C-alpha cells in the first residue's frame, strides 16, 4: 500500500498537484496573457504568470526553482482577470509549498527573511510596525541606509508611525451559561411565518 502511494506521488504531474490543491485545471489556460498584463510585480519576475502556467502544462519542474512564485504579491489580480477562472495566485501558493516539500533552495532568500521578521513583529506587538519591519530588513540584509530618504518623507507625512502602536491585552469575557428551561424565538426558524 505504501509503495503504491509513493509510486503515485512520484508519477503525479505538476498540473495534477495544482488541480488537487486549487481546484483549477491548468490545462484550461490558453495563454491569453491577461494575468501577466495585469500583474503589478511582473517586471521583477523571471517567468511571467502565463509562462508559469505553460511550464506547468508541460510538467517543467524548473518552474519550482523560479523566482516568480516567491515574488508574487498574492494580490489576486491575475485570478480576477483570467477568463477561464483559473486561480493563478493559488497556483503560485501551491508552487511555493511544493518547492519547500521537495527541498528546493529558495531563489529569493529575502522572502523567507521578510516572513520571519514580519511574523516576529506581529507576535511581539500584536500588529504590524512598518518602521520596525523596514529597519530590521535593512539591517539583516546588511543595507542599513537603504531608502532612508523615502522613509523620512513617509514619517514626516505620517504615513508610517515612528513609534509602534501596542494592542491592549484582551479583557476577560464573562461566560454566559444558558438556563436549562430557556427557549429562544428566532423569526427565521418558523416554517409558517
N, CA, C and O atoms as a DFTB+ gen file, in Angstrom:
772 C
 N C O
     1  1       0.823      -1.200       0.000
     2  2       0.000       0.000       0.000
     3  2       0.861       1.255       0.000
     4  3       0.628       2.175      -0.784
     5  1       1.878       1.291       0.901
     6  2       2.764       2.451       0.973
     7  2       3.530       2.614      -0.326
     8  3       3.719       3.735      -0.798
     9  1       3.975       1.506      -0.910
    10  2       4.716       1.560      -2.161
    11  2       3.845       2.123      -3.281
    12  3       4.328       2.891      -4.113
    13  1       2.564       1.747      -3.308
    14  2       1.647       2.249      -4.328
    15  2       1.451       3.751      -4.189
    16  3       1.370       4.460      -5.192
    17  1       1.374       4.240      -2.962
    18  2       1.208       5.678      -2.739
    19  2       2.456       6.419      -3.198
    20  3       2.352       7.465      -3.839
    21  1       3.639       5.890      -2.877
    22  2       4.888       6.538      -3.292
    23  2       5.002       6.584      -4.810
    24  3       5.429       7.595      -5.368
    25  1       4.623       5.495      -5.485
    26  2       4.672       5.477      -6.942
    27  2       3.694       6.486      -7.519
    28  3       3.998       7.151      -8.510
    29  1       2.515       6.607      -6.903
    30  2       1.520       7.568      -7.374
    31  2       2.035       8.994      -7.229
    32  3       1.867       9.814      -8.131
    33  1       2.664       9.290      -6.094
    34  2       3.192      10.631      -5.866
    35  2       4.329      10.920      -6.833
    36  3       4.442      12.036      -7.341
    37  1       5.174       9.925      -7.094
    38  2       6.311      10.122      -7.984
    39  2       5.869      10.383      -9.417
    40  3       6.544      11.112     -10.144
    41  1       4.753       9.803      -9.836
    42  2       4.299       9.975     -11.208
    43  2       3.297      11.111     -11.363
    44  3       2.867      11.404     -12.479
    45  1       2.922      11.748     -10.273
    46  2       1.941      12.827     -10.342
    47  2       2.579      14.071     -10.964
    48  3       3.645      14.506     -10.530
    49  1       1.934      14.635     -11.967
    50  2       2.478      15.812     -12.640
    51  2       2.167      17.070     -11.837
    52  3       1.316      17.068     -10.948
    53  1       2.876      18.140     -12.172
    54  2       2.621      19.427     -11.516
    55  2       1.181      19.875     -11.741
    56  3       0.550      20.434     -10.844
    57  1       0.670      19.628     -12.934
    58  2      -0.707      20.029     -13.235
    59  2      -1.698      19.333     -12.316
    60  3      -2.660      19.949     -11.857
    61  1      -1.469      18.047     -12.045
    62  2      -2.373      17.315     -11.152
    63  2      -2.251      17.817      -9.714
    64  3      -3.251      17.916      -9.003
    65  1      -1.034      18.131      -9.288
    66  2      -0.828      18.666      -7.938
    67  2      -1.551      19.995      -7.795
    68  3      -2.227      20.239      -6.795
    69  1      -1.406      20.858      -8.804
    70  2      -2.063      22.169      -8.778
    71  2      -3.571      22.006      -8.754
    72  3      -4.256      22.680      -7.985
    73  1      -4.096      21.115      -9.590
    74  2      -5.547      20.923      -9.644
    75  2      -6.085      20.354      -8.334
    76  3      -7.169      20.729      -7.887
    77  1      -5.325      19.447      -7.723
    78  2      -5.763      18.858      -6.453
    79  2      -5.837      19.918      -5.352
    80  3      -6.756      19.892      -4.533
    81  1      -4.889      20.841      -5.325
    82  2      -4.850      21.833      -4.246
    83  2      -5.719      23.063      -4.502
    84  3      -6.284      23.620      -3.561
    85  1      -5.834      23.493      -5.752
    86  2      -6.579      24.729      -6.039
    87  2      -7.954      24.478      -6.635
    88  3      -8.824      25.346      -6.568
    89  1      -8.159      23.312      -7.213
    90  2      -9.421      23.055      -7.894
    91  2      -9.448      23.646      -9.293
    92  3     -10.460      23.548      -9.986
    93  1      -8.345      24.260      -9.718
    94  2      -8.251      24.861     -11.051
    95  2      -7.452      23.948     -11.971
    96  3      -6.390      23.447     -11.600
    97  1      -7.972      23.740     -13.166
    98  2      -7.294      22.906     -14.150
    99  2      -6.330      23.771     -14.958
   100  3      -6.784      24.615     -15.730
   101  1      -5.011      23.592     -14.808
   102  2      -4.054      24.431     -15.535
   103  2      -4.098      24.234     -17.045
   104  3      -3.642      25.098     -17.794
   105  1      -4.643      23.106     -17.502
   106  2      -4.725      22.865     -18.937
   107  2      -5.774      23.751     -19.613
   108  3      -5.826      23.815     -20.841
   109  1      -6.602      24.430     -18.833
   110  2      -7.584      25.345     -19.418
   111  2      -6.949      26.654     -19.873
   112  3      -7.561      27.405     -20.632
   113  1      -5.736      26.935     -19.421
   114  2      -5.058      28.185     -19.789
   115  2      -4.719      28.153     -21.274
   116  3      -4.029      27.244     -21.734
   117  1      -5.203      29.145     -22.029
   118  2      -4.903      29.203     -23.455
   119  2      -3.999      30.385     -23.797
   120  3      -3.990      30.864     -24.932
   121  1      -3.239      30.850     -22.804
   122  2      -2.191      31.851     -22.991
   123  2      -2.713      33.171     -23.562
   124  3      -2.172      33.696     -24.535
   125  1      -3.763      33.693     -22.947
   126  2      -4.286      34.998     -23.365
   127  2      -3.431      36.139     -22.809
   128  3      -3.525      37.266     -23.296
   129  1      -2.613      35.873     -21.816
   130  2      -1.641      36.781     -21.201
   131  2      -2.306      37.882     -20.376
   132  3      -1.637      38.853     -20.022
   133  1      -3.581      37.768     -20.061
   134  2      -4.232      38.778     -19.215
   135  2      -3.654      38.778     -17.806
   136  3      -3.531      39.831     -17.179
   137  1      -3.300      37.598     -17.311
   138  2      -2.728      37.511     -15.960
   139  2      -1.412      38.271     -15.894
   140  3      -1.157      38.986     -14.925
   141  1      -0.585      38.124     -16.904
   142  2       0.717      38.789     -16.919
   143  2       0.579      40.280     -17.174
   144  3       1.344      41.078     -16.632
   145  1      -0.390      40.660     -17.995
   146  2      -0.578      42.075     -18.306
   147  2      -1.037      42.865     -17.088
   148  3      -0.730      44.052     -16.974
   149  1      -1.764      42.232     -16.178
   150  2      -2.265      42.944     -15.008
   151  2      -1.401      42.807     -13.774
   152  3      -1.681      43.440     -12.756
   153  1      -0.353      41.994     -13.837
   154  2       0.469      41.719     -12.654
   155  2       1.302      42.940     -12.267
   156  3       2.079      43.433     -13.085
   157  1       1.153      43.443     -11.024
   158  2       1.901      44.637     -10.611
   159  2       3.384      44.378     -10.350
   160  3       4.160      45.331     -10.283
   161  1       3.798      43.129     -10.201
   162  2       5.212      42.836      -9.939
   163  2       5.849      42.032     -11.070
   164  3       6.902      41.424     -10.876
   165  1       5.228      42.022     -12.241
   166  2       5.724      41.225     -13.367
   167  2       7.131      41.632     -13.788
   168  3       7.905      40.788     -14.238
   169  1       7.470      42.892     -13.652
   170  2       8.794      43.351     -14.091
   171  2       9.930      42.766     -13.245
   172  3      11.086      42.784     -13.666
   173  1       9.610      42.254     -12.065
   174  2      10.629      41.681     -11.186
   175  2      10.703      40.159     -11.288
   176  3      11.540      39.536     -10.635
   177  1       9.843      39.563     -12.094
   178  2       9.770      38.101     -12.193
   179  2      10.673      37.589     -13.307
   180  3      10.912      38.281     -14.297
   181  1      11.171      36.368     -13.132
   182  2      11.935      35.744     -14.206
   183  2      11.009      35.048     -15.207
   184  3      11.332      34.959     -16.392
   185  1       9.879      34.565     -14.745
   186  2       8.842      33.998     -15.611
   187  2       7.544      34.746     -15.344
   188  3       7.181      34.958     -14.188
   189  1       6.854      35.141     -16.382
   190  2       5.556      35.791     -16.208
   191  2       4.526      34.739     -15.789
   192  3       4.744      33.549     -16.016
   193  1       3.411      35.153     -15.183
   194  2       2.411      34.170     -14.750
   195  2       1.925      33.244     -15.867
   196  3       1.712      32.056     -15.626
   197  1       1.746      33.768     -17.081
   198  2       1.310      32.891     -18.173
   199  2       2.402      31.883     -18.541
   200  3       2.093      30.766     -18.959
   201  1       3.675      32.265     -18.391
   202  2       4.768      31.334     -18.658
   203  2       4.834      30.245     -17.585
   204  3       5.181      29.099     -17.871
   205  1       4.500      30.613     -16.358
   206  2       4.431      29.620     -15.285
   207  2       3.333      28.608     -15.596
   208  3       3.528      27.402     -15.440
   209  1       2.189      29.101     -16.033
   210  2       1.084      28.197     -16.376
   211  2       1.487      27.263     -17.525
   212  3       1.142      26.081     -17.518
   213  1       2.212      27.795     -18.503
   214  2       2.652      26.977     -19.630
   215  2       3.648      25.909     -19.172
   216  3       3.592      24.762     -19.618
   217  1       4.557      26.299     -18.279
   218  2       5.530      25.337     -17.751
   219  2       4.825      24.221     -16.988
   220  3       5.237      23.063     -17.059
   221  1       3.771      24.563     -16.262
   222  2       3.003      23.544     -15.535
   223  2       2.319      22.602     -16.524
   224  3       2.276      21.393     -16.299
   225  1       1.785      23.149     -17.615
   226  2       1.145      22.313     -18.628
   227  2       2.129      21.299     -19.224
   228  3       1.751      20.171     -19.542
   229  1       3.390      21.709     -19.373
   230  2       4.424      20.821     -19.925
   231  2       5.161      20.042     -18.845
   232  3       6.124      19.336     -19.144
   233  1       4.724      20.159     -17.597
   234  2       5.328      19.480     -16.451
   235  2       6.827      19.789     -16.347
   236  3       7.638      18.908     -16.060
   237  1       7.167      21.038     -16.583
   238  2       8.551      21.502     -16.480
   239  2       8.821      21.864     -15.026
   240  3       8.397      22.919     -14.553
   241  1       9.520      20.997     -14.329
   242  2       9.731      21.178     -12.894
   243  2      10.730      22.282     -12.577
   244  3      10.934      22.605     -11.407
   245  1      11.354      22.864     -13.590
   246  2      12.244      24.003     -13.341
   247  2      11.467      25.201     -12.806
   248  3      12.048      26.114     -12.218
   249  1      10.151      25.194     -13.014
   250  2       9.321      26.290     -12.520
   251  2       9.338      26.341     -10.988
   252  3       9.084      27.395     -10.403
   253  1       9.633      25.218     -10.339
   254  2       9.699      25.189      -8.877
   255  2      10.901      25.968      -8.351
   256  3      10.899      26.404      -7.200
   257  1      11.919      26.144      -9.176
   258  2      13.095      26.911      -8.783
   259  2      13.065      28.342      -9.270
   260  3      14.038      29.075      -9.091
   261  1      11.966      28.757      -9.883
   262  2      11.855      30.117     -10.414
   263  2      11.596      31.126      -9.300
   264  3      11.120      30.773      -8.221
   265  1      11.917      32.383      -9.583
   266  2      11.668      33.461      -8.620
   267  2      10.191      33.847      -8.566
   268  3       9.720      34.349      -7.546
   269  1       9.475      33.622      -9.634
   270  2       8.097      34.106      -9.768
   271  2       7.172      33.735      -8.616
   272  3       6.518      34.629      -8.077
   273  1       7.074      32.466      -8.203
   274  2       6.151      32.162      -7.098
   275  2       6.509      32.883      -5.800
   276  3       5.629      33.181      -4.992
   277  1       7.787      33.163      -5.598
   278  2       8.233      33.796      -4.355
   279  2       8.046      35.304      -4.391
   280  3       7.858      35.930      -3.347
   281  1       8.095      35.891      -5.573
   282  2       7.923      37.336      -5.700
   283  2       6.446      37.708      -5.787
   284  3       6.078      38.848      -5.504
   285  1       5.609      36.769      -6.169
   286  2       4.168      37.017      -6.314
   287  2       3.608      37.700      -5.069
   288  3       3.814      37.235      -3.948
   289  1       2.906      38.794      -5.277
   290  2       2.341      39.567      -4.167
   291  2       1.017      38.996      -3.678
   292  3       0.469      39.488      -2.692
   293  1       0.497      37.985      -4.334
   294  2      -0.786      37.367      -3.980
   295  2      -1.908      38.397      -3.949
   296  3      -2.800      38.333      -3.103
   297  1      -1.856      39.344      -4.879
   298  2      -2.882      40.395      -4.942
   299  2      -4.142      39.904      -5.647
   300  3      -5.174      40.573      -5.592
   301  1      -4.081      38.765      -6.298
   302  2      -5.184      38.074      -6.961
   303  2      -5.673      38.817      -8.216
   304  3      -6.757      38.523      -8.719
   305  1      -4.892      39.767      -8.719
   306  2      -5.260      40.443      -9.962
   307  2      -5.293      39.439     -11.108
   308  3      -6.196      39.476     -11.943
   309  1      -4.316      38.549     -11.147
   310  2      -4.253      37.550     -12.212
   311  2      -5.472      36.631     -12.181
   312  3      -6.022      36.276     -13.224
   313  1      -5.878      36.257     -10.992
   314  2      -7.024      35.360     -10.843
   315  2      -8.306      36.034     -11.313
   316  3      -9.124      35.405     -11.983
   317  1      -8.488      37.301     -10.971
   318  2      -9.712      38.001     -11.370
   319  2      -9.730      38.294     -12.861
   320  3     -10.806      38.398     -13.451
   321  1      -8.578      38.429     -13.479
   322  2      -8.530      38.737     -14.908
   323  2      -8.619      37.497     -15.793
   324  3      -8.876      37.616     -16.991
   325  1      -8.412      36.317     -15.227
   326  2      -8.382      35.088     -16.025
   327  2      -9.772      34.760     -16.571
   328  3     -10.701      34.557     -15.790
   329  1      -9.935      34.703     -17.910
   330  2     -11.251      34.388     -18.485
   331  2     -11.673      32.936     -18.260
   332  3     -12.851      32.605     -18.395
   333  1     -10.718      32.071     -17.918
   334  2     -11.019      30.664     -17.675
   335  2     -11.279      30.380     -16.203
   336  3     -11.595      29.247     -15.841
   337  1     -11.151      31.387     -15.354
   338  2     -11.408      31.216     -13.932
   339  2     -10.335      30.423     -13.201
   340  3     -10.609      29.817     -12.165
   341  1      -9.115      30.422     -13.729
   342  2      -8.012      29.710     -13.076
   343  2      -7.506      30.557     -11.912
   344  3      -7.307      31.764     -12.049
   345  1      -7.306      29.918     -10.784
   346  2      -6.792      30.606      -9.596
   347  2      -5.269      30.682      -9.702
   348  3      -4.557      29.880      -9.097
   349  1      -4.776      31.651     -10.476
   350  2      -3.341      31.770     -10.738
   351  2      -2.585      32.087      -9.450
   352  3      -1.494      31.557      -9.239
   353  1      -3.132      32.931      -8.594
   354  2      -2.482      33.240      -7.314
   355  2      -2.401      31.985      -6.445
   356  3      -1.405      31.774      -5.752
   357  1      -3.431      31.164      -6.478
   358  2      -3.413      29.898      -5.752
   359  2      -2.373      28.943      -6.318
   360  3      -1.753      28.181      -5.576
   361  1      -2.185      28.985      -7.633
   362  2      -1.159      28.162      -8.278
   363  2       0.221      28.551      -7.747
   364  3       1.057      27.685      -7.487
   365  1       0.456      29.855      -7.588
   366  2       1.745      30.319      -7.049
   367  2       1.948      29.800      -5.622
   368  3       3.055      29.407      -5.252
   369  1       0.881      29.800      -4.829
   370  2       0.971      29.253      -3.466
   371  2       1.348      27.775      -3.499
   372  3       2.206      27.328      -2.738
   373  1       0.704      27.024      -4.381
   374  2       0.978      25.588      -4.492
   375  2       2.428      25.356      -4.916
   376  3       3.084      24.444      -4.411
   377  1       2.928      26.173      -5.834
   378  2       4.315      26.014      -6.278
   379  2       5.300      26.292      -5.143
   380  3       6.321      25.614      -5.030
   381  1       5.000      27.280      -4.306
   382  2       5.868      27.562      -3.151
   383  2       5.866      26.377      -2.185
   384  3       6.915      25.953      -1.699
   385  1       4.680      25.856      -1.918
   386  2       4.560      24.718      -0.997
   387  2       5.292      23.503      -1.560
   388  3       6.028      22.829      -0.840
   389  1       5.092      23.231      -2.826
   390  2       5.722      22.064      -3.462
   391  2       7.243      22.211      -3.490
   392  3       7.960      21.234      -3.274
   393  1       7.739      23.414      -3.752
   394  2       9.191      23.642      -3.764
   395  2       9.786      23.393      -2.380
   396  3      10.865      22.812      -2.263
   397  1       9.092      23.826      -1.344
   398  2       9.583      23.589       0.024
   399  2       9.565      22.104       0.360
   400  3      10.507      21.586       0.961
   401  1       8.487      21.416      -0.031
   402  2       8.398      19.985       0.265
   403  2       9.492      19.191      -0.439
   404  3       9.961      18.180       0.082
   405  1       9.892      19.640      -1.603
   406  2      10.942      18.943      -2.353
   407  2      12.341      19.408      -1.948
   408  3      13.336      18.880      -2.444
   409  1      12.420      20.377      -1.066
   410  2      13.717      20.843      -0.583
   411  2      14.482      21.696      -1.572
   412  3      15.711      21.759      -1.518
   413  1      13.775      22.354      -2.473
   414  2      14.424      23.210      -3.464
   415  2      14.836      24.519      -2.793
   416  3      14.060      25.121      -2.050
   417  1      16.061      24.945      -3.065
   418  2      16.602      26.162      -2.461
   419  2      15.811      27.378      -2.945
   420  3      15.478      27.487      -4.125
   421  1      15.518      28.289      -2.014
   422  2      14.766      29.492      -2.354
   423  2      15.598      30.389      -3.266
   424  3      16.734      30.719      -2.923
   425  1      15.061      30.790      -4.418
   426  2      15.810      31.677      -5.305
   427  2      15.864      33.115      -4.786
   428  3      16.719      33.894      -5.207
   429  1      14.955      33.471      -3.876
   430  2      14.920      34.815      -3.301
   431  2      14.942      34.660      -1.777
   432  3      13.881      34.594      -1.156
   433  1      16.134      34.599      -1.160
   434  2      16.199      34.353       0.284
   435  2      15.588      35.474       1.123
   436  3      15.223      35.251       2.277
   437  1      15.474      36.669       0.560
   438  2      14.889      37.787       1.302
   439  2      13.426      37.537       1.650
   440  3      12.918      38.088       2.627
   441  1      12.752      36.716       0.862
   442  2      11.341      36.429       1.119
   443  2      11.185      35.695       2.445
   444  3      10.311      36.034       3.242
   445  1      12.020      34.699       2.684
   446  2      11.959      33.953       3.940
   447  2      12.314      34.857       5.116
   448  3      11.686      34.789       6.172
   449  1      13.320      35.697       4.928
   450  2      13.728      36.634       5.976
   451  2      12.598      37.612       6.288
   452  3      12.319      37.896       7.453
   453  1      11.949      38.125       5.240
   454  2      10.828      39.046       5.423
   455  2       9.703      38.384       6.211
   456  3       9.136      38.989       7.121
   457  1       9.385      37.151       5.862
   458  2       8.311      36.434       6.551
   459  2       8.620      36.279       8.029
   460  3       7.749      36.494       8.872
   461  1       9.852      35.907       8.351
   462  2      10.236      35.733       9.755
   463  2      10.165      37.046      10.529
   464  3       9.635      37.084      11.639
   465  1      10.701      38.130       9.945
   466  2      10.690      39.434      10.620
   467  2       9.257      39.926      10.790
   468  3       8.900      40.454      11.843
   469  1       8.444      39.756       9.763
   470  2       7.045      40.190       9.790
   471  2       6.275      39.480      10.903
   472  3       5.595      40.122      11.703
   473  1       6.387      38.156      10.947
   474  2       5.646      37.385      11.953
   475  2       6.160      37.637      13.366
   476  3       5.379      37.649      14.317
   477  1       7.466      37.838      13.509
   478  2       8.019      38.132      14.832
   479  2       7.485      39.479      15.335
   480  3       7.137      39.610      16.508
   481  1       7.423      40.471      14.451
   482  2       6.903      41.786      14.834
   483  2       5.445      41.730      15.248
   484  3       5.054      42.363      16.228
   485  1       4.648      40.990      14.524
   486  2       3.234      40.859      14.876
   487  2       3.082      40.085      16.177
   488  3       2.210      40.396      16.988
   489  1       3.923      39.081      16.378
   490  2       3.872      38.313      17.621
   491  2       4.213      39.158      18.839
   492  3       3.626      38.977      19.906
   493  1       5.158      40.081      18.689
   494  2       5.568      40.923      19.816
   495  2       4.589      42.055      20.102
   496  3       4.255      42.320      21.257
   497  1       4.129      42.724      19.040
   498  2       3.324      43.933      19.216
   499  2       1.829      43.723      19.006
   500  3       1.026      44.560      19.416
   501  1       1.452      42.636      18.383
   502  2       0.040      42.398      18.128
   503  2      -0.446      43.000      16.831
   504  3      -1.580      42.749      16.423
   505  1       0.380      43.786      16.176
   506  2       0.062      44.371      14.871
   507  2       1.353      44.728      14.157
   508  3       2.436      44.636      14.736
   509  1       1.240      45.131      12.907
   510  2       2.424      45.427      12.112
   511  2       2.989      46.795      12.459
   512  3       2.256      47.783      12.507
   513  1       4.280      46.850      12.699
   514  2       5.008      48.099      12.915
   515  2       5.923      48.276      11.711
   516  3       6.999      47.682      11.645
   517  1       5.484      49.104      10.752
   518  2       6.160      49.218       9.470
   519  2       7.600      49.689       9.596
   520  3       8.490      49.129       8.954
   521  1       7.845      50.714      10.415
   522  2       9.208      51.241      10.553
   523  2      10.142      50.171      11.122
   524  3      11.290      50.058      10.692
   525  1       9.664      49.402      12.068
   526  2      10.471      48.324      12.632
   527  2      10.752      47.236      11.614
   528  3      11.855      46.692      11.564
   529  1       9.750      46.919      10.799
   530  2       9.918      45.914       9.756
   531  2      10.966      46.367       8.743
   532  3      11.855      45.601       8.372
   533  1      10.855      47.615       8.303
   534  2      11.801      48.149       7.323
   535  2      13.207      48.195       7.909
   536  3      14.172      47.796       7.257
   537  1      13.318      48.685       9.146
   538  2      14.625      48.769       9.796
   539  2      15.267      47.405       9.979
   540  3      16.455      47.235       9.708
   541  1      14.494      46.437      10.435
   542  2      15.028      45.085      10.639
   543  2      15.459      44.460       9.318
   544  3      16.514      43.830       9.243
   545  1      14.652      44.629       8.281
   546  2      15.014      44.076       6.974
   547  2      16.297      44.712       6.450
   548  3      17.171      44.018       5.932
   549  1      16.408      46.028       6.586
   550  2      17.612      46.707       6.104
   551  2      18.850      46.273       6.884
   552  3      19.919      46.098       6.300
   553  1      18.715      46.098       8.188
   554  2      19.859      45.659       8.994
   555  2      20.250      44.217       8.673
   556  3      21.433      43.904       8.539
   557  1      19.258      43.349       8.553
   558  2      19.549      41.934       8.315
   559  2      20.060      41.654       6.902
   560  3      20.751      40.661       6.679
   561  1      19.726      42.518       5.956
   562  2      20.251      42.362       4.591
   563  2      21.531      43.170       4.398
   564  3      22.029      43.303       3.280
   565  1      22.060      43.709       5.505
   566  2      23.312      44.471       5.512
   567  2      23.268      45.692       4.601
   568  3      24.243      46.015       3.923
   569  1      22.126      46.358       4.597
   570  2      21.951      47.581       3.818
   571  2      21.172      48.575       4.676
   572  3      20.032      48.902       4.346
   573  1      21.766      49.068       5.783
   574  2      21.001      49.817       6.785
   575  2      20.430      51.160       6.333
   576  3      19.441      51.617       6.905
   577  1      21.012      51.796       5.341
   578  2      20.533      53.119       4.926
   579  2      19.712      53.079       3.641
   580  3      19.449      54.119       3.036
   581  1      19.313      51.900       3.230
   582  2      18.523      51.768       2.008
   583  2      17.188      52.493       2.172
   584  3      16.494      52.292       3.168
   585  1      16.830      53.319       1.217
   586  2      15.560      54.057       1.185
   587  2      15.360      54.949       2.409
   588  3      14.224      55.176       2.825
   589  1      16.442      55.454       2.987
   590  2      16.337      56.301       4.175
   591  2      15.598      57.606       3.866
   592  3      14.778      58.056       4.667
   593  1      15.885      58.217       2.705
   594  2      15.213      59.476       2.360
   595  2      13.716      59.267       2.157
   596  3      12.914      60.103       2.576
   597  1      13.334      58.173       1.525
   598  2      11.915      57.865       1.337
   599  2      11.242      57.593       2.679
   600  3      10.114      58.026       2.914
   601  1      11.938      56.874       3.554
   602  2      11.397      56.583       4.882
   603  2      11.149      57.845       5.688
   604  3      10.124      57.960       6.361
   605  1      12.071      58.789       5.629
   606  2      11.899      60.054       6.361
   607  2      10.705      60.840       5.813
   608  3       9.939      61.423       6.582
   609  1      10.548      60.857       4.500
   610  2       9.396      61.543       3.906
   611  2       8.092      60.911       4.377
   612  3       7.132      61.620       4.679
   613  1       8.052      59.600       4.443
   614  2       6.831      58.916       4.874
   615  2       6.540      59.167       6.346
   616  3       5.379      59.281       6.738
   617  1       7.586      59.253       7.164
   618  2       7.385      59.559       8.582
   619  2       6.881      60.984       8.746
   620  3       5.972      61.230       9.539
   621  1       7.463      61.929       8.003
   622  2       7.035      63.329       8.093
   623  2       5.599      63.520       7.609
   624  3       4.880      64.369       8.134
   625  1       5.181      62.751       6.628
   626  2       3.805      62.841       6.119
   627  2       2.848      61.957       6.904
   628  3       1.675      61.833       6.550
   629  1       3.350      61.344       7.972
   630  2       2.569      60.484       8.863
   631  2       1.973      59.262       8.151
   632  3       0.881      58.802       8.486
   633  1       2.699      58.760       7.184
   634  2       2.298      57.520       6.512
   635  2       2.797      56.306       7.291
   636  3       2.205      55.228       7.241
   637  1       3.906      56.509       8.017
   638  2       4.483      55.467       8.861
   639  2       4.664      56.050      10.250
   640  3       5.147      57.173      10.396
   641  1       4.281      55.296      11.269
   642  2       4.457      55.744      12.657
   643  2       5.916      55.578      13.065
   644  3       6.566      54.591      12.720
   645  1       6.413      56.561      13.803
   646  2       7.771      56.470      14.315
   647  2       7.844      55.468      15.463
   648  3       8.798      54.698      15.569
   649  1       6.829      55.488      16.318
   650  2       6.758      54.556      17.445
   651  2       5.637      53.547      17.185
   652  3       4.626      53.887      16.569
   653  1       5.810      52.327      17.645
   654  2       4.777      51.314      17.387
   655  2       3.529      51.538      18.235
   656  3       3.594      52.093      19.331
   657  1       2.404      51.098      17.708
   658  2       1.149      51.116      18.463
   659  2       0.989      49.731      19.090
   660  3       1.142      48.713      18.415
   661  1       0.687      49.705      20.364
   662  2       0.543      48.438      21.068
   663  2      -0.931      48.069      21.162
   664  3      -1.800      48.939      21.227
   665  1      -1.193      46.801      21.169
   666  2      -2.549      46.295      21.309
   667  2      -2.754      45.924      22.770
   668  3      -1.936      45.230      23.374
   669  1      -3.872      46.404      23.330
   670  2      -4.184      46.043      24.716
   671  2      -4.484      44.559      24.801
   672  3      -5.069      43.988      23.881
   673  1      -4.088      43.932      25.898
   674  2      -4.457      42.521      26.047
   675  2      -5.976      42.397      26.145
   676  3      -6.633      43.291      26.680
   677  1      -6.534      41.320      25.644
   678  2      -7.996      41.187      25.667
   679  2      -8.545      41.118      27.092
   680  3      -7.941      40.531      27.990
   681  1      -9.719      41.744      27.264
   682  2     -10.389      41.686      28.571
   683  2     -10.956      40.293      28.776
   684  3     -11.234      39.563      27.824
   685  1     -11.117      39.952      30.026
   686  2     -11.769      38.678      30.329
   687  2     -13.239      38.818      29.978
   688  3     -13.899      39.767      30.400
   689  1     -13.733      37.900      29.230
   690  2     -15.131      37.927      28.821
   691  2     -15.914      36.999      29.740
   692  3     -15.551      35.843      29.959
   693  1     -16.992      37.546      30.263
   694  2     -17.836      36.770      31.164
   695  2     -18.545      35.691      30.358
   696  3     -19.150      35.969      29.323
   697  1     -18.464      34.469      30.840
   698  2     -19.131      33.366      30.152
   699  2     -20.611      33.370      30.509
   700  3     -20.983      33.483      31.677
   701  1     -21.436      33.245      29.495
   702  2     -22.876      33.195      29.691
   703  2     -23.299      31.740      29.615
   704  3     -23.044      31.053      28.626
   705  1     -23.943      31.286      30.667
   706  2     -24.419      29.902      30.692
   707  2     -25.932      29.922      30.542
   708  3     -26.636      30.534      31.345
   709  1     -26.424      29.256      29.518
   710  2     -27.875      29.255      29.328
   711  2     -28.578      28.462      30.430
   712  3     -28.070      27.460      30.934
   713  1     -29.757      28.950      30.777
   714  2     -30.557      28.230      31.767
   715  2     -31.211      27.034      31.084
   716  3     -31.473      27.058      29.881
   717  1     -31.464      26.019      31.843
   718  2     -31.988      24.777      31.294
   719  2     -33.351      24.893      30.635
   720  3     -33.594      24.213      29.638
   721  1     -34.258      25.731      31.151
   722  2     -35.627      25.799      30.638
   723  2     -35.856      27.008      29.736
   724  3     -37.009      27.333      29.455
   725  1     -34.832      27.672      29.282
   726  2     -34.997      28.876      28.459
   727  2     -35.229      28.484      27.004
   728  3     -34.575      27.584      26.476
   729  1     -36.169      29.174      26.367
   730  2     -36.469      28.954      24.959
   731  2     -36.293      30.287      24.254
   732  3     -36.769      31.322      24.720
   733  1     -35.614      30.246      23.140
   734  2     -35.403      31.464      22.362
   735  2     -36.225      31.364      21.087
   736  3     -36.374      30.286      20.512
   737  1     -36.755      32.502      20.651
   738  2     -37.526      32.532      19.419
   739  2     -36.746      33.326      18.390
   740  3     -36.330      34.457      18.642
   741  1     -36.556      32.729      17.244
   742  2     -35.900      33.411      16.135
   743  2     -36.892      33.413      14.984
   744  3     -37.328      32.345      14.556
   745  1     -37.260      34.580      14.471
   746  2     -38.312      34.640      13.448
   747  2     -37.976      33.882      12.167
   748  3     -38.883      33.502      11.427
   749  1     -36.701      33.655      11.892
   750  2     -36.336      32.941      10.677
   751  2     -36.505      31.440      10.783
   752  3     -36.386      30.737       9.779
   753  1     -36.782      30.929      11.980
   754  2     -36.886      29.481      12.179
   755  2     -38.263      28.944      11.816
   756  3     -38.391      27.760      11.503
   757  1     -39.265      29.755      11.848
   758  2     -40.633      29.292      11.683
   759  2     -40.913      28.940      10.228
   760  3     -40.515      29.662       9.314
   761  1     -41.595      27.832      10.028
   762  2     -41.985      27.436       8.680
   763  2     -43.247      28.157       8.230
   764  3     -43.519      28.244       7.033
   765  1     -44.018      28.673       9.181
   766  2     -45.309      29.279       8.857
   767  2     -45.293      30.782       9.093
   768  3     -46.293      31.334       9.552
   769  1     -44.201      31.454       8.799
   770  2     -44.161      32.897       9.059
   771  2     -44.605      33.703       7.876
   772  3     -44.627      34.932       7.940
